[in-house]
């Protein structure tokens, strides 16, 4: 049976990943680059796995990501223990890293953070289909994700459904969609996408049996900018109901396909740790989501 993992080696691995190079990790740890290299090599020999991709910046392998996540969890537990003992002393705030999709960030998520004073947040913006990957890599402690399947070492709870509507500016709808067969209209009309990974609009078109959205598309990588681009008439797009509602009432947006929408069920995943900071954040997020999202 393999002996326990030396904490010094595990923490050195984490430093290399966070700092990006062996030299930078050595400076952060106040040791020589040779010592850092020897510790990482010893850990790889102990586990029998290659743990790092020697690129610039250094990246963990799949096995390395497991140990990076383990190292972050140890650090979190250590800080919580010192805090409960009243011995933190450094004055450094409790930091919590969270991955969250842009639409949640722009609509309902930030108010949840205000319910947990005293924590310092590091937010990573990522599509809800990819936030779980950041958990798996150990880069964040928690994530808003579309995946109901828990990442190893994590718990998961449903938050609610975010509804998306296919909308466009009324002038755009009249020029590109009205009076035309829907397959022809959506296959030719300009479309707004978040970025090159965003296939939400294509997925909606396929759901209607239309193949995919048109090739003429604009990439607007912010939730607010995406909404503004659609309202300005650059193209049609799938917009969260909570964002589209006021503009629909004002007549600045129109629903392209009445009675059609897409619901995305969001989940909260977090490390399976007895951490007061994570527990308080989880409750705040769940309570805020219950008011903002559809059940």
N, C-alpha and C positions, 0 to 999 in steps of 0.2 A: 504494500500500500504506500502511495506517495506521501511523503512528509508534508508538513504545513508549508505554506508559501511565505517566504521571508518578507516582512512588511517593507523593509528597506528597498528590496528589489521591485516590489509591486509599485511603491510610490515613485521610484525612479522611472519605471515604465510610463506611468501617468505623466510625469514631468516632461519626458521626451515627446509624448503625444501632444501635450498642451503647448509646449514651447516650440515644437516643430523641427528642432534639430538637436543633436547630441550636445553640441557646444552650448546652445542656449539653455538646455536643461542643466548642464554642468554649472553654468553661471547662477541659475536660479537655486540650485541645491548647494552651492558653495563647495563644490568638489571639482576634480579634474575631469575633462572629457574621457580620459582613459578609465576612470572609476565608473562613469556612467555606462560606458560600453561594456565593461566587465560585468556590471550588475545585470544589464539586459541579457547578455550572453548566458550568464549563470541561470537566469530565470527561464530562458528558452531551453537550456539543457535540462533543467528540473522538470519542465512541463513536456519536453519532447516535441515542442511546436515552434514554428517560426511565428513570432509575435508582432514584428514590425516590417512594413514595406520601407526599404531604405530609399525613399524618394525625398524630394524637397517640396513642401514640408513632409516630414515622416508621417505615415498613416498606419494605424493598426490593421493587422490581418483579422480575419474572422475570430480566430482564437485570441488574438491580442485584444480585440474589442471586449471579450468576456472579462478579461483581467482588468481592463481600463474601467469598465462599469463597476467591478468589484472594488477597485481602488477608490472610486468616487463615493461609493456607498460607505466604505470604511471612514473616509474623511467626513462624510455627513454625520455618521454616528458619533465620531469623536467630537465634532463641534457641538452636537446636541448634548453629549454627556458633560462636556466642560461647562456648557451653558447652564444645565440643570444643577451642577455643583456650584455655580456662581463663580467659576474660576476662569471664565473666558479671557478677561483681562486686556485683550488686545484692542478692544473697541471696534473691531471689524464687524460689520453687520452680518447677519445670517443671510447667505446667498442661496437662491433657488433658481435653477435653470429649467426653462419650460419651452417646449416646441408647440407652436400654435399656428393654425392656418390664417391667411391674411383676412379672410372675410369675418372670422370670429374676432380677430384682433380689432377690426374696424367697427364692429357692431356691439357685441355683448361682453367680450372677455375682460377688457380693462377695468370695468367697474368691480369685477370680482377681486382684483388685486387690491383695491382700496379697502376691502373688508378685512385685510390681513396686515395691519400696520406693523412696522418693525422688521419686515423682511425686505431684502434687496433682490430684485428680479433681474435675471438675464434671459431675455426672450429671443428665441430662434424662430424666425418666420419660415414656414415651409407648408407646402400643400398637404391637406389632411390625409391624402393617400400615402404620404412619405414621412410624416412626422414620427411614426413608429420606428423608422430606421434610425433616427437620432437616439431614441431610447436604446435600441439594440446595440448601437455603437458606444453607448455610455456617455454621449455628449450632453444629455439632458437628464433630469431627474423625473420629469413628468411630461405628458404630451396630450394635446387635444387631437384625436385621430379618428378616422373613419373605420378603423379595424376593430372588430369585437374580439379578436384573438389576442390574448395577452402575450406580450414579449416575455421570454423566460426571465423569471425573477421579478415580474411586475403584476400588479392587480389591475383590473379593468372594471369600469362602471359606465352604464349608458348615461348620456347627458340630455338627449332630446334630438329632434329633427330640425335641420335648417332647410327651409323651402326656397327653391330657386325658380324664378319665372323667366320665360323667354320674352325679352322686351326690346324695344327700339324706340327712337324718337318718332313721333307721329309723321313728320315729313319723310323720314327714311322709310317707314312702313308703307306710306302711300306711293313712294317712288319705286320701291324694290319688291314689295310683296303683294299689295292690294291688286286684285283682278288677275293674278297669275296663279297657275297651279302651284301648290306648296312645294312639291319636289323641285320644280324648276326655279322657284323663287329663292329657296334657301341654298340651293346648290350654286347660285350665282351671286347672291347678295354678299356684300362685304360683312365680315364678322370680326368681333373683338375677342381676343384670347388673352389670358393673363401672361403666359410665356409659352415657350416652345413645348413644355411638358403638358400644357393644359389641353385636354381633349374633351372637356365638359360639353362644349357646344357641339362637337362632332358626335358625342354620345347621345345628346338629345336628338340630333338629326337621325341617327341610326334607330333610336327608339321609335321614331315616327315612320320608320321604313324608308328613309330618304337617302341612305348611303352615308354621306358625311356633309359637313358644312363646306361652304365654298372655299376656294384657294386664296381668295383676296382677303387677307386678314391683317389686323393690327395687333401688336403685342404691347400690352399696357400692364406692367408688373406691380401695380398697387391696387388695392380694393377700391379706394376712393377715386383714383385715376381711371380705373375700369368703368365705374359708374358714370363719371363725367364724360368719358369717351362715347359711351352708348347714348347718353342724353344729348350730346353734341351732334349726333347723327353720323359718327364715323362708321358704325356698323351695329349689328344686333348682338346680343349676348345674354347669358344666363346670369341674372342678378338676384342676390338674396332678397326675399320678400320684404324683410324689414327695411332694406335700403330703397327698394323700388316703390314701396307703398306711398310715401309722401309725393314722389314725382308722378305717380299714376293719378293721384288725387288732383294734382295741379295741372294735369294734362300735358306734362313734359315727357312722359313715357306712355307707350301703348303696349299691351300684351299681343304678341304676334300670333299665338295659337291659343285662343281662349279655352280654358278648362284643362290645359296641359301644364304640368310642372314637374320638377324633380326634387325629391326629398333626400337629403343626405343625413344619415344618423351619425351623430358625433359621440365619441366615447372619451372618457378620461382614463389614461393609463399612467401609473406611477410606480416607482420602486416599492417593493414589498419590504418596507422598513418601518420600525416603530419610531418614527420621527415626528415630533410635535409640529415642526414647521410644515412638513408635507401634509400632515393630517388636517391642519387648520386651512391650508390652501385648498385641499380637496373639497372640504365642506363649503368653502366660499364659492368655489367654481360650480359645484353642483347646485347650490341654492340660486346663484345668479342665472345659470343655464335653465333652471326650471321655470323661471319667469320670462326668459327671453326666447326660448326655443319651443317648438311644438312638441307635445308629449308623444 
